[in-house]
Amino acid sequence: MSEPVGTDRVLARLRDDRQGVLERLATLLAARSVSTDPAYAEGMAAARALLLERLAAAGFANVRLLQAGGHPAVYGEWLGAPGQPTMLVYGHYDVQPPDPAELWRSPPFEATMREGRLYARGASDDKGPSSIAIETLAAFLAVEGRLPVNVKILLEGEEEIGSATLGAILDGNRELLAADAVLSADGGRWRADIPSIAVGSRGIAALEFTVTTAVKDLHSGRYGGVVPNALHVAARLLASLHDADGTPAVEGFLDGVAEPSAAERAALAAIPFDDAGYYADLGTAPAGEPGYGTLERLWYRPTIDANGLWGGYTGAGGKTVIPNAAHAKLSMRLVPGQDPAAVTAAVVRHLERHCPPGAKLSVRTGHPSAAYLVPGDHPLLLAAEAALRETTGREPLRVRNGATLPLSDIVHGRLGIDTVMFSFSTADEDFHAPNEFIRLSAFDDGFAAWVALLRKLGGQGAEAWRR
């Protein structure tokens, strides 16, 4: 049974040590752990060292790195609760690049407090939420000398690059990482003022293509109008991916995609959502596949998006050339029923079919991940909802995450266990953008909910997990 929130000794310790938590988080945020760029290797190593030290100091055993050829994951365990379930607690220490740096109001790797918010790259995705989980576990060990359940911690270093070697890490450590479920500190919540839990996330597939139209850049006066322009070709290829109304035009792209059911549409309608305000805050207007509302497009429909297009001269002033090469990056967000490999193949076929004479196309694909839905009756999901109900006094909404959590699909396929997202970052906190932040209130909300959830899990016993 959970102790009343106001008298819980573990929660009291977390509240008393709030400044210490924020100081340790600031040190972790200062580690420039950008996984996609080798120039940040020193920052990645610094973040790992801090996490190894913190887990060991908190009382976790077998603290070490798990490696499979990419950025290592940080691991630790506490297995002193016989007869209780084992949770694989997940987070990630890698972050997105800070670019464009000039748009930050404060240095991206320097934790800065402003108006009840903590600003830094990784504050919301995912060092802040991961710290909530780690600090809660550490507080249990400090106050009670034990955890309510067995815990294995896995802090990944490649989430922001599609969890490139996570599958290999899981394959090489099946026994070590065996658990009843994954409790993820990554994933985010819908709104800070409405209790919610994300029960699904979209998958992802990505590729980069290059169009080459000549052996070198050409003078736009001497060759303009008589040779193809690689940038024009690439732009037309990107435009061909959708009909004029926004419907995906790639043959086979929508194979396997189901329409939202009547029950799902009713559940969406019950979610408080200011459609006009959503777009006003973004300074834009609705777009995308016609015939669907904003939340339907965000959670239930797949997308094809250009993430970057470049070629030719992009420096100051002008340079009158016809580029001989142009490059583009694409990502596809996927929904249940779609096979990432089949979707990628369909998009590549479309590009090849639409590439004109005089242009050569080359494609490089990324690391795909399928969409994921946690079973609606999963004991960890039900316990998480009960914890939110207890700590907020409100019934939590079940929502979906339009982004991708590669772990969920990978761990389900490799270890056969499900994932529940229990993160206290919020969708509007500018992760992946300049001025990323996390609300300081997320620590209060997160500590209370994590304490309540761990106590509830400890009251279940392992037999409740034999599904």
HUURGI-V394640 format. One line per field, one symbol per residue. phi: phi as a letter, one per 20 degrees, with the letter a starting at -180 (. if undefined). A space follows every 50 residues. Layout:
# HUURGI-V394640
phi: ???
This chain:
# HUURGI-V394640
phi: .ffggfdfffffffffegffgffffgfffffeeeffdgfdgfffffffff fgffffffofdlfaedcbndffeecbbccdcgndfddeedbcdecfgege ffefebgfdcgceblmcddrfngdcbffgffgfffffffgffedmadfcf cddcdedcffcnlgdfgffffecgfgegbeaddeedpndfbfecfbbeda bfebcbbcccddcaeafcffefcfnccfdgfffffffffffcffeofgde fnfegneefgfffffffffeefbefffgfffembcgboffncfgffffdd cecccfdabbrmdcefmdbecdfebccbdccdeddgoeegfffgffffgf fffeffgncddccceddebffbcfgfdfffffffffffffedmcffeecd dfecdgggfffffedmcecdecddfcgeelfmcfmgbcffffffffffff ffffffffeenfffdee
